[in-house]
């Protein structure tokens, strides 16, 4: 396990995983969209807008999941100076920001017909917006520091401080009286949604996770080539690419 | 299946289709960006090694 943290071993290993992960993403994405648009019935209250949930809910889950991965990678990078963890943290940020943006926009497009408003400053929506700013802050901070190691350290601290926002997002719907409804899937005990809605939701979540795995590896490989350009193995990789 | 009815989405087409469209754009961007970046990285590194070997 330990040897996979070496960039030289990791680079070709990730390259071998990539086509499989990309294929898995494609299969799950097509299945999820098919189930969500064609198989799932309209909700008795939301009507067809329930189909927005198949994008919105998995995107929102991903926005938090990726942040936790990013903060954990940052913690490892800070404690043990693992280069691969630094690269992982920085590769997470743009993908996490993308899913956060998608969760916000899709939520807004659902809110208008269902709540009658595009936006409300309730705890759930506001804390998710703060999450977007945390991702953007991470990326801006990284871009502003020339030395990659120092940039990674500063960004890891930012990510770790910001991790306090994650439980706030998750529990906001219980702690405060929000316009946003409470969780229906991750509720303790049985999820309170119908199986025909739950399955496409979970398939789309799997699709987004596979998508994240694929694109994070792509970004990490790029970053590793640049950062390790003084090594023999990178020179070889570049030379062999024609 | 009636396609007109399908695209109408029970009258919510203006909200539902943009969500799927924006999702497609955001996902596509996240694929295209690392792919083009990879090309740039290889181009830059080839240049870098060329200059370095000349300087030696």
Contacts between the chains, C-beta under 8 A, distances in Angstrom:
chain1	res1	chain2	res2	distance
A	33	B	20	7.7
A	38	B	1	7.9
A	42	B	10	6.0
A	47	B	10	4.7
A	47	B	11	7.6
A	47	B	12	6.2
A	48	B	9	4.3
A	48	B	10	4.1
A	48	B	11	8.0
A	48	B	12	5.1
A	48	B	16	6.2
A	49	B	12	4.9
A	49	B	15	6.1
A	49	B	16	6.4
A	51	B	9	7.2
A	51	B	16	5.5
A	52	B	15	6.7
A	52	B	16	5.9
A	52	B	19	4.9
A	55	B	19	5.3
A	55	B	20	6.7
A	55	B	23	4.9
A	56	B	19	7.3
A	59	B	23	7.5
A	94	B	30	7.4
A	94	B	33	7.5
A	95	B	30	6.0
A	98	B	26	5.1
A	98	B	27	7.9
A	98	B	29	7.2
A	98	B	30	5.5
A	99	B	26	8.0
A	101	B	26	6.7
A	102	B	22	6.7
A	102	B	23	5.9
A	102	B	26	5.2
A	105	B	19	7.5
A	105	B	22	5.6
A	106	B	19	4.6
A	106	B	22	7.1
A	106	B	23	7.1
A	109	B	15	4.8
A	109	B	16	7.9
A	109	B	18	5.8
A	109	B	19	5.1
A	110	B	15	6.7
A	110	B	19	7.5
A	112	B	15	6.3
A	113	B	12	5.8
A	113	B	15	5.2
A	211	B	27	6.5
A	211	B	30	7.6
A	215	B	30	5.1
A	215	B	31	6.5
A	215	B	34	6.2
A	218	B	31	8.0
A	218	B	34	3.9
A	218	B	35	7.3
A	218	B	38	7.3
A	219	B	34	5.0
A	219	B	37	7.7
A	221	B	38	7.5
A	222	B	34	5.9
A	222	B	37	5.0
A	222	B	38	5.4
A	222	B	41	5.3
A	225	B	41	5.2
A	225	B	42	7.7
A	225	B	45	6.5
A	226	B	41	5.8
A	226	B	44	7.9
A	226	B	45	7.6
A	229	B	45	5.8
A	229	B	48	6.4
A	234	B	45	7.1
A	235	B	49	6.2
A	238	B	42	6.1
A	238	B	45	4.7
A	238	B	46	6.0
A	238	B	49	6.6
A	239	B	49	7.8
A	241	B	42	5.7
